Amino acid sequence: VDVLCGRGGGTNAHPGNKYFRDKINMYRRAYLKTRKNDKPAISRSIVQSIRERNGRFLKKDEKSGLYFEIGDDNAREKTSQ
């Protein structure tokens, strides 16, 4: 299940983004209680769970209209927002 990066209803309604939000909500309480140094581990585990389902984190190139993979570092940043 792919996660689309960007703003607006199109990305919010995407099935991969719904799954991603549900996953984040599962970890929300633990994330908020965790010390700052330990937060990246939670974000990495969420990214890893998406990857294990053959999911990608994609962003649309505005010029070409094509999606590209943003990589694990940017995916972790998105997860930590």
PyMOL Python script that loads the backbone (N, CA, C, O; Angstrom):
from pymol import cmd

cmd.read_pdbstr("""\
ATOM      1  N   VAL A   1       0.851  -1.175   0.000  1.00  0.00           N
ATOM      2  CA  VAL A   1       0.000   0.000   0.000  1.00  0.00           C
ATOM      3  C   VAL A   1       0.896   1.236   0.000  1.00  0.00           C
ATOM      4  O   VAL A   1       1.669   1.447   0.934  1.00  0.00           O
ATOM      5  N   ASP A   2       0.792   2.042  -1.034  1.00  0.00           N
ATOM      6  CA  ASP A   2       1.620   3.237  -1.154  1.00  0.00           C
ATOM      7  C   ASP A   2       1.033   4.400  -0.374  1.00  0.00           C
ATOM      8  O   ASP A   2      -0.183   4.534  -0.238  1.00  0.00           O
ATOM      9  N   VAL A   3       1.931   5.241   0.139  1.00  0.00           N
ATOM     10  CA  VAL A   3       1.551   6.456   0.845  1.00  0.00           C
ATOM     11  C   VAL A   3       1.928   7.630  -0.051  1.00  0.00           C
ATOM     12  O   VAL A   3       3.079   7.756  -0.470  1.00  0.00           O
ATOM     13  N   LEU A   4       0.954   8.486  -0.342  1.00  0.00           N
ATOM     14  CA  LEU A   4       1.195   9.641  -1.195  1.00  0.00           C
ATOM     15  C   LEU A   4       1.479  10.866  -0.326  1.00  0.00           C
ATOM     16  O   LEU A   4       0.722  11.182   0.592  1.00  0.00           O
ATOM     17  N   CYS A   5       2.570  11.540  -0.628  1.00  0.00           N
ATOM     18  CA  CYS A   5       2.940  12.746   0.112  1.00  0.00           C
ATOM     19  C   CYS A   5       2.342  13.952  -0.585  1.00  0.00           C
ATOM     20  O   CYS A   5       2.322  14.026  -1.813  1.00  0.00           O
ATOM     21  N   GLY A   6       1.862  14.879   0.192  1.00  0.00           N
ATOM     22  CA  GLY A   6       1.261  16.084  -0.363  1.00  0.00           C
ATOM     23  C   GLY A   6       0.068  16.477   0.473  1.00  0.00           C
ATOM     24  O   GLY A   6      -0.291  15.797   1.435  1.00  0.00           O
ATOM     25  N   ARG A   7      -0.533  17.567   0.099  1.00  0.00           N
ATOM     26  CA  ARG A   7      -1.658  18.092   0.860  1.00  0.00           C
ATOM     27  C   ARG A   7      -2.938  17.944   0.047  1.00  0.00           C
ATOM     28  O   ARG A   7      -2.917  17.835  -1.179  1.00  0.00           O
ATOM     29  N   GLY A   8      -4.047  17.944   0.768  1.00  0.00           N
ATOM     30  CA  GLY A   8      -5.329  17.972   0.086  1.00  0.00           C
ATOM     31  C   GLY A   8      -6.088  16.669   0.162  1.00  0.00           C
ATOM     32  O   GLY A   8      -5.592  15.646   0.636  1.00  0.00           O
ATOM     33  N   GLY A   9      -7.315  16.750  -0.324  1.00  0.00           N
ATOM     34  CA  GLY A   9      -8.232  15.625  -0.252  1.00  0.00           C
ATOM     35  C   GLY A   9      -7.796  14.411  -1.042  1.00  0.00           C
ATOM     36  O   GLY A   9      -8.098  13.281  -0.659  1.00  0.00           O
ATOM     37  N   GLY A  10      -7.090  14.628  -2.141  1.00  0.00           N
ATOM     38  CA  GLY A  10      -6.665  13.499  -2.962  1.00  0.00           C
ATOM     39  C   GLY A  10      -5.778  12.536  -2.207  1.00  0.00           C
ATOM     40  O   GLY A  10      -5.963  11.322  -2.289  1.00  0.00           O
ATOM     41  N   THR A  11      -4.819  13.064  -1.475  1.00  0.00           N
ATOM     42  CA  THR A  11      -3.931  12.191  -0.714  1.00  0.00           C
ATOM     43  C   THR A  11      -4.633  11.646   0.529  1.00  0.00           C
ATOM     44  O   THR A  11      -4.396  10.503   0.918  1.00  0.00           O
ATOM     45  N   ASN A  12      -5.492  12.447   1.153  1.00  0.00           N
ATOM     46  CA  ASN A  12      -6.181  11.989   2.357  1.00  0.00           C
ATOM     47  C   ASN A  12      -7.093  10.806   2.087  1.00  0.00           C
ATOM     48  O   ASN A  12      -7.231   9.921   2.932  1.00  0.00           O
ATOM     49  N   ALA A  13      -7.713  10.786   0.922  1.00  0.00           N
ATOM     50  CA  ALA A  13      -8.661   9.723   0.592  1.00  0.00           C
ATOM     51  C   ALA A  13      -7.977   8.466   0.056  1.00  0.00           C
ATOM     52  O   ALA A  13      -8.624   7.428  -0.083  1.00  0.00           O
ATOM     53  N   HIS A  14      -6.697   8.542  -0.243  1.00  0.00           N
ATOM     54  CA  HIS A  14      -5.975   7.403  -0.809  1.00  0.00           C
ATOM     55  C   HIS A  14      -5.911   6.273   0.227  1.00  0.00           C
ATOM     56  O   HIS A  14      -5.605   6.529   1.392  1.00  0.00           O
ATOM     57  N   PRO A  15      -6.197   5.018  -0.183  1.00  0.00           N
ATOM     58  CA  PRO A  15      -6.202   3.891   0.766  1.00  0.00           C
ATOM     59  C   PRO A  15      -4.894   3.732   1.545  1.00  0.00           C
ATOM     60  O   PRO A  15      -4.923   3.407   2.732  1.00  0.00           O
ATOM     61  N   GLY A  16      -3.764   3.954   0.905  1.00  0.00           N
ATOM     62  CA  GLY A  16      -2.482   3.833   1.593  1.00  0.00           C
ATOM     63  C   GLY A  16      -2.318   4.881   2.675  1.00  0.00           C
ATOM     64  O   GLY A  16      -1.745   4.606   3.729  1.00  0.00           O
ATOM     65  N   ASN A  17      -2.817   6.078   2.422  1.00  0.00           N
ATOM     66  CA  ASN A  17      -2.731   7.150   3.418  1.00  0.00           C
ATOM     67  C   ASN A  17      -3.662   6.877   4.595  1.00  0.00           C
ATOM     68  O   ASN A  17      -3.344   7.207   5.737  1.00  0.00           O
ATOM     69  N   LYS A  18      -4.818   6.271   4.309  1.00  0.00           N
ATOM     70  CA  LYS A  18      -5.729   5.903   5.397  1.00  0.00           C
ATOM     71  C   LYS A  18      -5.057   4.862   6.294  1.00  0.00           C
ATOM     72  O   LYS A  18      -5.107   4.971   7.519  1.00  0.00           O
ATOM     73  N   TYR A  19      -4.437   3.866   5.691  1.00  0.00           N
ATOM     74  CA  TYR A  19      -3.725   2.839   6.459  1.00  0.00           C
ATOM     75  C   TYR A  19      -2.595   3.480   7.265  1.00  0.00           C
ATOM     76  O   TYR A  19      -2.395   3.156   8.436  1.00  0.00           O
ATOM     77  N   PHE A  20      -1.862   4.387   6.630  1.00  0.00           N
ATOM     78  CA  PHE A  20      -0.748   5.085   7.278  1.00  0.00           C
ATOM     79  C   PHE A  20      -1.243   5.864   8.501  1.00  0.00           C
ATOM     80  O   PHE A  20      -0.632   5.792   9.568  1.00  0.00           O
ATOM     81  N   ARG A  21      -2.341   6.606   8.353  1.00  0.00           N
ATOM     82  CA  ARG A  21      -2.889   7.371   9.479  1.00  0.00           C
ATOM     83  C   ARG A  21      -3.333   6.449  10.608  1.00  0.00           C
ATOM     84  O   ARG A  21      -3.124   6.751  11.783  1.00  0.00           O
ATOM     85  N   ASP A  22      -3.953   5.315  10.243  1.00  0.00           N
ATOM     86  CA  ASP A  22      -4.368   4.354  11.274  1.00  0.00           C
ATOM     87  C   ASP A  22      -3.154   3.828  12.034  1.00  0.00           C
ATOM     88  O   ASP A  22      -3.196   3.683  13.255  1.00  0.00           O
ATOM     89  N   LYS A  23      -2.081   3.546  11.312  1.00  0.00           N
ATOM     90  CA  LYS A  23      -0.842   3.054  11.924  1.00  0.00           C
ATOM     91  C   LYS A  23      -0.270   4.113  12.866  1.00  0.00           C
ATOM     92  O   LYS A  23       0.147   3.798  13.980  1.00  0.00           O
ATOM     93  N   ILE A  24      -0.251   5.358  12.418  1.00  0.00           N
ATOM     94  CA  ILE A  24       0.256   6.449  13.252  1.00  0.00           C
ATOM     95  C   ILE A  24      -0.590   6.589  14.520  1.00  0.00           C
ATOM     96  O   ILE A  24      -0.055   6.782  15.612  1.00  0.00           O
ATOM     97  N   ASN A  25      -1.892   6.491  14.368  1.00  0.00           N
ATOM     98  CA  ASN A  25      -2.776   6.627  15.533  1.00  0.00           C
ATOM     99  C   ASN A  25      -2.549   5.511  16.550  1.00  0.00           C
ATOM    100  O   ASN A  25      -2.737   5.721  17.748  1.00  0.00           O
ATOM    101  N   MET A  26      -2.147   4.329  16.086  1.00  0.00           N
ATOM    102  CA  MET A  26      -1.835   3.229  16.998  1.00  0.00           C
ATOM    103  C   MET A  26      -0.638   3.573  17.886  1.00  0.00           C
ATOM    104  O   MET A  26      -0.578   3.150  19.041  1.00  0.00           O
ATOM    105  N   TYR A  27       0.302   4.331  17.355  1.00  0.00           N
ATOM    106  CA  TYR A  27       1.534   4.661  18.071  1.00  0.00           C
ATOM    107  C   TYR A  27       1.499   6.038  18.736  1.00  0.00           C
ATOM    108  O   TYR A  27       2.443   6.401  19.438  1.00  0.00           O
ATOM    109  N   ARG A  28       0.440   6.802  18.531  1.00  0.00           N
ATOM    110  CA  ARG A  28       0.410   8.198  18.963  1.00  0.00           C
ATOM    111  C   ARG A  28       0.682   8.367  20.460  1.00  0.00           C
ATOM    112  O   ARG A  28       1.517   9.185  20.847  1.00  0.00           O
ATOM    113  N   ARG A  29      -0.002   7.617  21.284  1.00  0.00           N
ATOM    114  CA  ARG A  29       0.160   7.773  22.735  1.00  0.00           C
ATOM    115  C   ARG A  29       1.599   7.469  23.156  1.00  0.00           C
ATOM    116  O   ARG A  29       2.191   8.221  23.930  1.00  0.00           O
ATOM    117  N   ALA A  30       2.163   6.370  22.649  1.00  0.00           N
ATOM    118  CA  ALA A  30       3.548   6.010  22.985  1.00  0.00           C
ATOM    119  C   ALA A  30       4.509   7.082  22.482  1.00  0.00           C
ATOM    120  O   ALA A  30       5.462   7.441  23.173  1.00  0.00           O
ATOM    121  N   TYR A  31       4.259   7.592  21.277  1.00  0.00           N
ATOM    122  CA  TYR A  31       5.135   8.609  20.688  1.00  0.00           C
ATOM    123  C   TYR A  31       5.154   9.869  21.554  1.00  0.00           C
ATOM    124  O   TYR A  31       6.214  10.450  21.789  1.00  0.00           O
ATOM    125  N   LEU A  32       3.992  10.281  22.021  1.00  0.00           N
ATOM    126  CA  LEU A  32       3.899  11.503  22.820  1.00  0.00           C
ATOM    127  C   LEU A  32       4.569  11.349  24.188  1.00  0.00           C
ATOM    128  O   LEU A  32       5.070  12.323  24.750  1.00  0.00           O
ATOM    129  N   LYS A  33       4.577  10.133  24.717  1.00  0.00           N
ATOM    130  CA  LYS A  33       5.183   9.879  26.026  1.00  0.00           C
ATOM    131  C   LYS A  33       6.690   9.647  25.943  1.00  0.00           C
ATOM    132  O   LYS A  33       7.392   9.739  26.951  1.00  0.00           O
ATOM    133  N   THR A  34       7.179   9.353  24.761  1.00  0.00           N
ATOM    134  CA  THR A  34       8.573   8.976  24.580  1.00  0.00           C
ATOM    135  C   THR A  34       9.492  10.197  24.607  1.00  0.00           C
ATOM    136  O   THR A  34       9.114  11.292  24.190  1.00  0.00           O
ATOM    137  N   ARG A  35      10.711   9.976  25.111  1.00  0.00           N
ATOM    138  CA  ARG A  35      11.708  11.041  25.095  1.00  0.00           C
ATOM    139  C   ARG A  35      12.117  11.352  23.660  1.00  0.00           C
ATOM    140  O   ARG A  35      12.017  10.500  22.777  1.00  0.00           O
ATOM    141  N   LYS A  36      12.575  12.570  23.440  1.00  0.00           N
ATOM    142  CA  LYS A  36      12.916  13.052  22.098  1.00  0.00           C
ATOM    143  C   LYS A  36      13.887  12.121  21.371  1.00  0.00           C
ATOM    144  O   LYS A  36      13.724  11.865  20.178  1.00  0.00           O
ATOM    145  N   ASN A  37      14.892  11.617  22.081  1.00  0.00           N
ATOM    146  CA  ASN A  37      15.898  10.754  21.446  1.00  0.00           C
ATOM    147  C   ASN A  37      15.338   9.418  20.995  1.00  0.00           C
ATOM    148  O   ASN A  37      15.909   8.775  20.114  1.00  0.00           O
ATOM    149  N   ASP A  38      14.225   8.988  21.585  1.00  0.00           N
ATOM    150  CA  ASP A  38      13.641   7.687  21.249  1.00  0.00           C
ATOM    151  C   ASP A  38      12.547   7.770  20.180  1.00  0.00           C
ATOM    152  O   ASP A  38      12.120   6.744  19.650  1.00  0.00           O
ATOM    153  N   LYS A  39      12.097   8.980  19.865  1.00  0.00           N
ATOM    154  CA  LYS A  39      11.016   9.148  18.888  1.00  0.00           C
ATOM    155  C   LYS A  39      11.368   8.624  17.496  1.00  0.00           C
ATOM    156  O   LYS A  39      10.511   8.021  16.850  1.00  0.00           O
ATOM    157  N   PRO A  40      12.611   8.831  16.999  1.00  0.00           N
ATOM    158  CA  PRO A  40      12.928   8.304  15.662  1.00  0.00           C
ATOM    159  C   PRO A  40      12.753   6.798  15.524  1.00  0.00           C
ATOM    160  O   PRO A  40      12.433   6.314  14.439  1.00  0.00           O
ATOM    161  N   ALA A  41      12.954   6.053  16.600  1.00  0.00           N
ATOM    162  CA  ALA A  41      12.778   4.597  16.530  1.00  0.00           C
ATOM    163  C   ALA A  41      11.319   4.239  16.240  1.00  0.00           C
ATOM    164  O   ALA A  41      11.043   3.299  15.495  1.00  0.00           O
ATOM    165  N   ILE A  42      10.398   4.986  16.827  1.00  0.00           N
ATOM    166  CA  ILE A  42       8.976   4.742  16.571  1.00  0.00           C
ATOM    167  C   ILE A  42       8.657   5.081  15.119  1.00  0.00           C
ATOM    168  O   ILE A  42       7.957   4.329  14.441  1.00  0.00           O
ATOM    169  N   SER A  43       9.170   6.208  14.644  1.00  0.00           N
ATOM    170  CA  SER A  43       8.929   6.599  13.247  1.00  0.00           C
ATOM    171  C   SER A  43       9.496   5.560  12.285  1.00  0.00           C
ATOM    172  O   SER A  43       8.856   5.207  11.295  1.00  0.00           O
ATOM    173  N   ARG A  44      10.695   5.076  12.581  1.00  0.00           N
ATOM    174  CA  ARG A  44      11.312   4.050  11.719  1.00  0.00           C
ATOM    175  C   ARG A  44      10.473   2.771  11.689  1.00  0.00           C
ATOM    176  O   ARG A  44      10.338   2.136  10.643  1.00  0.00           O
ATOM    177  N   SER A  45       9.915   2.400  12.832  1.00  0.00           N
ATOM    178  CA  SER A  45       9.114   1.174  12.858  1.00  0.00           C
ATOM    179  C   SER A  45       7.837   1.325  12.036  1.00  0.00           C
ATOM    180  O   SER A  45       7.383   0.361  11.419  1.00  0.00           O
ATOM    181  N   ILE A  46       7.258   2.514  12.022  1.00  0.00           N
ATOM    182  CA  ILE A  46       6.067   2.748  11.198  1.00  0.00           C
ATOM    183  C   ILE A  46       6.439   2.675   9.721  1.00  0.00           C
ATOM    184  O   ILE A  46       5.741   2.035   8.934  1.00  0.00           O
ATOM    185  N   VAL A  47       7.535   3.327   9.344  1.00  0.00           N
ATOM    186  CA  VAL A  47       7.997   3.274   7.949  1.00  0.00           C
ATOM    187  C   VAL A  47       8.272   1.824   7.558  1.00  0.00           C
ATOM    188  O   VAL A  47       7.885   1.386   6.475  1.00  0.00           O
ATOM    189  N   GLN A  48       8.939   1.082   8.436  1.00  0.00           N
ATOM    190  CA  GLN A  48       9.264  -0.315   8.153  1.00  0.00           C
ATOM    191  C   GLN A  48       8.002  -1.147   7.955  1.00  0.00           C
ATOM    192  O   GLN A  48       7.971  -2.029   7.098  1.00  0.00           O
ATOM    193  N   SER A  49       6.961  -0.874   8.740  1.00  0.00           N
ATOM    194  CA  SER A  49       5.719  -1.644   8.597  1.00  0.00           C
ATOM    195  C   SER A  49       5.059  -1.383   7.243  1.00  0.00           C
ATOM    196  O   SER A  49       4.443  -2.282   6.670  1.00  0.00           O
ATOM    197  N   ILE A  50       5.184  -0.166   6.732  1.00  0.00           N
ATOM    198  CA  ILE A  50       4.666   0.146   5.390  1.00  0.00           C
ATOM    199  C   ILE A  50       5.504  -0.582   4.344  1.00  0.00           C
ATOM    200  O   ILE A  50       4.963  -1.171   3.408  1.00  0.00           O
ATOM    201  N   ARG A  51       6.824  -0.541   4.505  1.00  0.00           N
ATOM    202  CA  ARG A  51       7.731  -1.202   3.557  1.00  0.00           C
ATOM    203  C   ARG A  51       7.497  -2.714   3.516  1.00  0.00           C
ATOM    204  O   ARG A  51       7.573  -3.327   2.451  1.00  0.00           O
ATOM    205  N   GLU A  52       7.215  -3.309   4.666  1.00  0.00           N
ATOM    206  CA  GLU A  52       6.995  -4.757   4.727  1.00  0.00           C
ATOM    207  C   GLU A  52       5.755  -5.177   3.955  1.00  0.00           C
ATOM    208  O   GLU A  52       5.628  -6.337   3.564  1.00  0.00           O
ATOM    209  N   ARG A  53       4.853  -4.253   3.736  1.00  0.00           N
ATOM    210  CA  ARG A  53       3.654  -4.523   2.932  1.00  0.00           C
ATOM    211  C   ARG A  53       3.875  -4.107   1.472  1.00  0.00           C
ATOM    212  O   ARG A  53       2.928  -3.908   0.712  1.00  0.00           O
ATOM    213  N   ASN A  54       5.149  -3.984   1.110  1.00  0.00           N
ATOM    214  CA  ASN A  54       5.542  -3.541  -0.239  1.00  0.00           C
ATOM    215  C   ASN A  54       5.045  -2.136  -0.548  1.00  0.00           C
ATOM    216  O   ASN A  54       4.818  -1.790  -1.707  1.00  0.00           O
ATOM    217  N   GLY A  55       4.878  -1.334   0.490  1.00  0.00           N
ATOM    218  CA  GLY A  55       4.430   0.037   0.321  1.00  0.00           C
ATOM    219  C   GLY A  55       5.592   0.973   0.036  1.00  0.00           C
ATOM    220  O   GLY A  55       6.728   0.734   0.445  1.00  0.00           O
ATOM    221  N   ARG A  56       5.277   2.031  -0.669  1.00  0.00           N
ATOM    222  CA  ARG A  56       6.257   3.066  -0.985  1.00  0.00           C
ATOM    223  C   ARG A  56       5.725   4.406  -0.491  1.00  0.00           C
ATOM    224  O   ARG A  56       4.522   4.587  -0.306  1.00  0.00           O
ATOM    225  N   PHE A  57       6.646   5.336  -0.285  1.00  0.00           N
ATOM    226  CA  PHE A  57       6.294   6.714   0.036  1.00  0.00           C
ATOM    227  C   PHE A  57       6.575   7.527  -1.213  1.00  0.00           C
ATOM    228  O   PHE A  57       7.727   7.686  -1.616  1.00  0.00           O
ATOM    229  N   LEU A  58       5.517   8.041  -1.825  1.00  0.00           N
ATOM    230  CA  LEU A  58       5.628   8.672  -3.135  1.00  0.00           C
ATOM    231  C   LEU A  58       5.246  10.145  -3.082  1.00  0.00           C
ATOM    232  O   LEU A  58       4.362  10.550  -2.328  1.00  0.00           O
ATOM    233  N   LYS A  59       5.931  10.930  -3.897  1.00  0.00           N
ATOM    234  CA  LYS A  59       5.625  12.350  -4.045  1.00  0.00           C
ATOM    235  C   LYS A  59       5.500  12.646  -5.531  1.00  0.00           C
ATOM    236  O   LYS A  59       6.232  12.094  -6.351  1.00  0.00           O
ATOM    237  N   LYS A  60       4.565  13.523  -5.865  1.00  0.00           N
ATOM    238  CA  LYS A  60       4.306  13.840  -7.270  1.00  0.00           C
ATOM    239  C   LYS A  60       5.245  14.939  -7.749  1.00  0.00           C
ATOM    240  O   LYS A  60       5.377  15.983  -7.110  1.00  0.00           O
ATOM    241  N   ASP A  61       5.889  14.691  -8.872  1.00  0.00           N
ATOM    242  CA  ASP A  61       6.703  15.711  -9.530  1.00  0.00           C
ATOM    243  C   ASP A  61       5.744  16.621 -10.287  1.00  0.00           C
ATOM    244  O   ASP A  61       5.028  16.179 -11.185  1.00  0.00           O
ATOM    245  N   GLU A  62       5.738  17.891  -9.915  1.00  0.00           N
ATOM    246  CA  GLU A  62       4.762  18.823 -10.493  1.00  0.00           C
ATOM    247  C   GLU A  62       4.961  19.035 -11.993  1.00  0.00           C
ATOM    248  O   GLU A  62       3.991  19.260 -12.716  1.00  0.00           O
ATOM    249  N   LYS A  63       6.195  18.968 -12.463  1.00  0.00           N
ATOM    250  CA  LYS A  63       6.443  19.184 -13.897  1.00  0.00           C
ATOM    251  C   LYS A  63       5.967  18.013 -14.743  1.00  0.00           C
ATOM    252  O   LYS A  63       5.249  18.200 -15.725  1.00  0.00           O
ATOM    253  N   SER A  64       6.370  16.797 -14.356  1.00  0.00           N
ATOM    254  CA  SER A  64       6.047  15.629 -15.174  1.00  0.00           C
ATOM    255  C   SER A  64       4.710  15.003 -14.804  1.00  0.00           C
ATOM    256  O   SER A  64       4.098  14.311 -15.618  1.00  0.00           O
ATOM    257  N   GLY A  65       4.254  15.245 -13.572  1.00  0.00           N
ATOM    258  CA  GLY A  65       3.018  14.616 -13.114  1.00  0.00           C
ATOM    259  C   GLY A  65       3.235  13.183 -12.637  1.00  0.00           C
ATOM    260  O   GLY A  65       2.280  12.505 -12.260  1.00  0.00           O
ATOM    261  N   LEU A  66       4.478  12.719 -12.650  1.00  0.00           N
ATOM    262  CA  LEU A  66       4.795  11.357 -12.228  1.00  0.00           C
ATOM    263  C   LEU A  66       5.190  11.340 -10.760  1.00  0.00           C
ATOM    264  O   LEU A  66       5.689  12.327 -10.220  1.00  0.00           O
ATOM    265  N   TYR A  67       4.956  10.196 -10.129  1.00  0.00           N
ATOM    266  CA  TYR A  67       5.328  10.024  -8.733  1.00  0.00           C
ATOM    267  C   TYR A  67       6.728   9.441  -8.623  1.00  0.00           C
ATOM    268  O   TYR A  67       7.159   8.658  -9.469  1.00  0.00           O
ATOM    269  N   PHE A  68       7.435   9.837  -7.561  1.00  0.00           N
ATOM    270  CA  PHE A  68       8.760   9.283  -7.300  1.00  0.00           C
ATOM    271  C   PHE A  68       8.867   8.921  -5.819  1.00  0.00           C
ATOM    272  O   PHE A  68       8.210   9.522  -4.968  1.00  0.00           O
ATOM    273  N   GLU A  69       9.704   7.934  -5.533  1.00  0.00           N
ATOM    274  CA  GLU A  69       9.943   7.451  -4.174  1.00  0.00           C
ATOM    275  C   GLU A  69      10.788   8.468  -3.416  1.00  0.00           C
ATOM    276  O   GLU A  69      11.805   8.933  -3.929  1.00  0.00           O
ATOM    277  N   ILE A  70      10.373   8.816  -2.195  1.00  0.00           N
ATOM    278  CA  ILE A  70      11.098   9.844  -1.432  1.00  0.00           C
ATOM    279  C   ILE A  70      12.193   9.270  -0.538  1.00  0.00           C
ATOM    280  O   ILE A  70      12.999  10.032  -0.006  1.00  0.00           O
ATOM    281  N   GLY A  71      12.247   7.961  -0.358  1.00  0.00           N
ATOM    282  CA  GLY A  71      13.295   7.346   0.458  1.00  0.00           C
ATOM    283  C   GLY A  71      12.923   7.285   1.929  1.00  0.00           C
ATOM    284  O   GLY A  71      11.981   7.936   2.381  1.00  0.00           O
ATOM    285  N   ASP A  72      13.689   6.481   2.669  1.00  0.00           N
ATOM    286  CA  ASP A  72      13.370   6.233   4.072  1.00  0.00           C
ATOM    287  C   ASP A  72      13.546   7.457   4.961  1.00  0.00           C
ATOM    288  O   ASP A  72      12.744   7.669   5.871  1.00  0.00           O
ATOM    289  N   ASP A  73      14.569   8.263   4.723  1.00  0.00           N
ATOM    290  CA  ASP A  73      14.784   9.435   5.581  1.00  0.00           C
ATOM    291  C   ASP A  73      13.612  10.416   5.490  1.00  0.00           C
ATOM    292  O   ASP A  73      13.116  10.895   6.510  1.00  0.00           O
ATOM    293  N   ASN A  74      13.180  10.708   4.276  1.00  0.00           N
ATOM    294  CA  ASN A  74      12.041  11.616   4.103  1.00  0.00           C
ATOM    295  C   ASN A  74      10.744  10.972   4.585  1.00  0.00           C
ATOM    296  O   ASN A  74       9.864  11.657   5.107  1.00  0.00           O
ATOM    297  N   ALA A  75      10.626   9.655   4.411  1.00  0.00           N
ATOM    298  CA  ALA A  75       9.439   8.954   4.900  1.00  0.00           C
ATOM    299  C   ALA A  75       9.377   9.041   6.423  1.00  0.00           C
ATOM    300  O   ALA A  75       8.303   9.237   6.992  1.00  0.00           O
ATOM    301  N   ARG A  76      10.522   8.897   7.079  1.00  0.00           N
ATOM    302  CA  ARG A  76      10.557   9.009   8.539  1.00  0.00           C
ATOM    303  C   ARG A  76      10.187  10.424   8.981  1.00  0.00           C
ATOM    304  O   ARG A  76       9.483  10.606   9.975  1.00  0.00           O
ATOM    305  N   GLU A  77      10.663  11.420   8.240  1.00  0.00           N
ATOM    306  CA  GLU A  77      10.301  12.810   8.562  1.00  0.00           C
ATOM    307  C   GLU A  77       8.796  13.021   8.437  1.00  0.00           C
ATOM    308  O   GLU A  77       8.180  13.666   9.286  1.00  0.00           O
ATOM    309  N   LYS A  78       8.209  12.476   7.375  1.00  0.00           N
ATOM    310  CA  LYS A  78       6.758  12.597   7.190  1.00  0.00           C
ATOM    311  C   LYS A  78       6.032  11.925   8.348  1.00  0.00           C
ATOM    312  O   LYS A  78       5.027  12.442   8.836  1.00  0.00           O
ATOM    313  N   THR A  79       6.527  10.794   8.783  1.00  0.00           N
ATOM    314  CA  THR A  79       5.917  10.057   9.875  1.00  0.00           C
ATOM    315  C   THR A  79       6.000  10.835  11.186  1.00  0.00           C
ATOM    316  O   THR A  79       5.122  10.715  12.041  1.00  0.00           O
ATOM    317  N   SER A  80       7.054  11.629  11.342  1.00  0.00           N
ATOM    318  CA  SER A  80       7.278  12.359  12.589  1.00  0.00           C
ATOM    319  C   SER A  80       6.536  13.682  12.655  1.00  0.00           C
ATOM    320  O   SER A  80       6.577  14.347  13.690  1.00  0.00           O
ATOM    321  N   GLN A  81       5.864  14.085  11.595  1.00  0.00           N
ATOM    322  CA  GLN A  81       5.171  15.382  11.577  1.00  0.00           C
ATOM    323  C   GLN A  81       4.064  15.445  12.602  1.00  0.00           C
ATOM    324  O   GLN A  81       3.386  16.465  12.715  1.00  0.00           O
TER     325      GLN A  81
END
""", "prot")
cmd.dss("prot")
cmd.show_as("cartoon", "prot")
cmd.util.cbc("prot")
cmd.orient("prot")
